[in-house]
Amino acid sequence: MQPNVVAHEPHTALFVSDNNPLVFYSAIADFAAPHLNKDGSIYCEIHENLGNQVSEIFLQNNFTTEIKTDMQGKERMIKAIKP
């Protein structure tokens, strides 16, 4: 992880207690599936190497997904839509 990220982001935003980097995405998808309105969208910032894994979590909860890139072409955001 880049030193500037560690220096300026809260520890709880960067690290999870059980070493599962996808735990928050699972919680978001699980909560959103029954609560989000039809055609509602969720946007999440993602680690550039975890796009496919995060997408799979939302797909398993019946969302459609689209991975977005940043200005450097790195996969940094996911859009999940409840059909």
C-alpha positions in Angstrom: 0.0 0.0 0.0 1.3 3.4 -0.9 2.8 5.4 2.1 0.6 8.5 1.4 -2.5 6.3 1.6 -1.5 4.9 5.0 -0.5 8.3 6.3 -3.8 10.0 5.4 -6.6 7.4 5.6 -8.2 6.0 8.8 -6.8 2.6 9.8 -10.4 1.2 9.8 -10.9 2.2 6.2 -7.8 0.4 5.1 -7.5 -2.8 7.1 -10.0 -5.5 8.2 -9.7 -7.6 11.3 -10.1 -11.0 9.6 -7.8 -10.4 6.5 -10.8 -10.6 4.2 -10.5 -7.5 2.0 -14.0 -8.1 0.5 -15.9 -8.2 3.8 -17.4 -4.7 3.4 -18.5 -5.3 -0.2 -20.3 -8.4 0.9 -22.1 -6.5 3.7 -23.1 -3.7 1.3 -24.4 -6.2 -1.3 -26.3 -8.2 1.3 -27.9 -5.1 2.7 -28.7 -3.5 -0.6 -30.2 -6.5 -2.3 -33.5 -6.3 -0.3 -33.5 -2.6 0.4 -32.4 -0.8 -2.8 -35.2 0.2 -5.2 -35.4 -1.3 -8.7 -32.9 0.3 -11.0 -31.1 1.7 -8.0 -27.3 2.0 -8.2 -24.4 1.5 -5.8 -21.0 3.0 -6.5 -18.0 1.7 -4.5 -14.3 2.5 -4.7 -12.3 -0.7 -5.2 -8.7 -1.8 -5.1 -7.3 -1.9 -8.6 -6.6 -5.6 -8.3 -10.0 -6.7 -6.8 -12.5 -5.6 -9.4 -13.5 -9.0 -10.6 -13.9 -10.3 -7.1 -16.0 -7.4 -6.0 -18.1 -7.7 -9.2 -18.7 -11.4 -8.4 -20.1 -10.5 -4.9 -22.7 -8.1 -6.5 -23.5 -10.6 -9.2 -24.2 -13.3 -6.6 -26.7 -10.8 -5.1 -28.5 -10.4 -8.5 -27.0 -7.0 -9.4 -25.5 -6.1 -12.8 -22.1 -4.6 -12.6 -19.8 -2.3 -14.5 -16.1 -1.7 -13.5 -15.0 1.9 -14.0 -11.4 3.0 -14.5 -9.7 6.1 -13.1 -7.7 8.7 -15.1 -4.7 6.4 -15.2 -6.7 3.5 -16.6 -6.7 1.5 -13.3 -9.9 -0.3 -12.2 -10.9 1.9 -9.2 -14.7 1.9 -9.0 -17.6 -0.5 -9.5 -21.2 0.4 -10.3 -23.8 -2.2 -9.3 -27.4 -1.8 -10.4 -30.4 -3.7 -9.1 -32.4 -4.7 -12.1 
